[in-house]
Amino acid sequence: MSMIKEFTKGLWQENPVLVLLLGLCPTLAVTTGIRNGMGMGLATLFVLLGSNVVVSLIRNIVPKKVRIPCYIVIIATFVTLVDMLTAAYFRQLHLALGIFIPLIVVNCTVLGRAEAFASRHTLMRSVMDALGMGVGFTLTLMALGGVREFLSGGALFDVQLIPNWKYEFMLMTFPPGAFIALGFFLAGMNWISARKAAKDGKYKAPAEMDCAHCRLCFFGDRDDEA
């Protein structure tokens, strides 16, 4: 796989949120606005990039029996750096993200890429993988946060785009709204992927799902006759 494909796979084909369904806790919790989503995404990108680089460099040194604890220590080191930097230079963002910055340590996306990819590939491939996954994660959080922020109050980046928006759509500011919005994102992602696969001739509906095996019409006719 080329370096470009290593990067682009994280944007769509293996998007951490929309395809792999990883990191859903911060995705649903911090995306009340596009600014928070961008901050969380960039923090995760920094940790992904740093941990992938270090894990790739030491992959032939660390014994297999202790590799997971070693990876966690490496990830925790970069998370501590992010936590301290945001607390020092981006105080409002740090307060908004709260506990979810330290929780990057247990984000399945970060540990998964370290174990499944960086520990088995060269430095450059690991860097491109981290960048692709991190950018894909950031863009998804920004899109979800932007939709929720706009629907809740008609604003983006705290700028009121619709001045006469008098009543906030409070559902979008709470976790149930995040689940609903993410559900639409996933449905759209699956619809686009299915159409593309069908167009390329890579998808064919299973035989048991065709009309010959469907009994909905049969039962409907029996009910009409009755």
C-alpha positions, 0 to 999 in steps of 0.5 A, a space after each residue: 500500500 502506498 503512503 498516500 493510501 496509508 493516509 487516505 484510508 483513515 479519512 473514509 475506508 477505515 474512519 475510526 468513528 464512522 467505520 471502526 466505531 472506535 472512540 465513541 465516548 469522546 465523540 458523543 461527549 465533547 461534540 457539543 460544538 465544532 470548536 470542542 470537536 476540533 480541539 479533541 481531535 487535534 489532541 488525539 492526533 498529537 497522541 496518535 502521531 507521537 505514540 506511533 512514532 515511538 512504538 515503530 522505533 522500538 518495535 524490535 526491542 520491546 519483548 512481546 510479553 510486555 508490549 501492551 504495558 509499554 505501549 500504554 506508558 508511551 501513550 500516557 506520556 504523550 497524553 500528559 504532555 497534551 493535558 499540560 499544554 492545553 492547561 497552560 495555553 488553551 485554558 478554556 478548551 482544557 476546561 471544556 474537554 475536562 476528563 476526556 483529555 486524560 481518557 485518551 490513554 484508554 482510547 481504543 483508536 490510539 492503542 489499536 493503531 499502536 498494536 495493530 499497525 505501528 508495532 508491525 510497520 516502518 516509521 514512515 508508514 506509521 506516521 502516515 497511518 497516524 496522520 490519516 487516522 487522526 485527521 479522519 477522527 478530527 474531521 468527524 468530530 468537527 462535522 458532528 460538533 458543527 451539526 449539533 452546534 448549528 441545530 441547537 442554536 444556529 451558530 458555528 464557532 460561537 458565531 451566530 449565523 441565524 440572528 433570529 434563532 430564539 429558541 435553542 434545540 436543547 436535544 442536540 446539546 445532550 447525549 441523546 442528541 449526539 446519539 441521534 446525530 451520529 446515527 444519521 452520520 452512520 446511515 449516510 456513510 453506509 448508504 454512500 458506501 453501499 452505492 459505491 460498492 454496487 456501482 463498482 460491482 463489488 456488492 450483490 444482495 444475498 440470495 435469501 433477501 430477494 423477492 423469491 424468499 420474501 413472505 411479506 407480500 404472501 402474508 399480505 395477500 392472505 390477510 386481504 383474502 381473509 
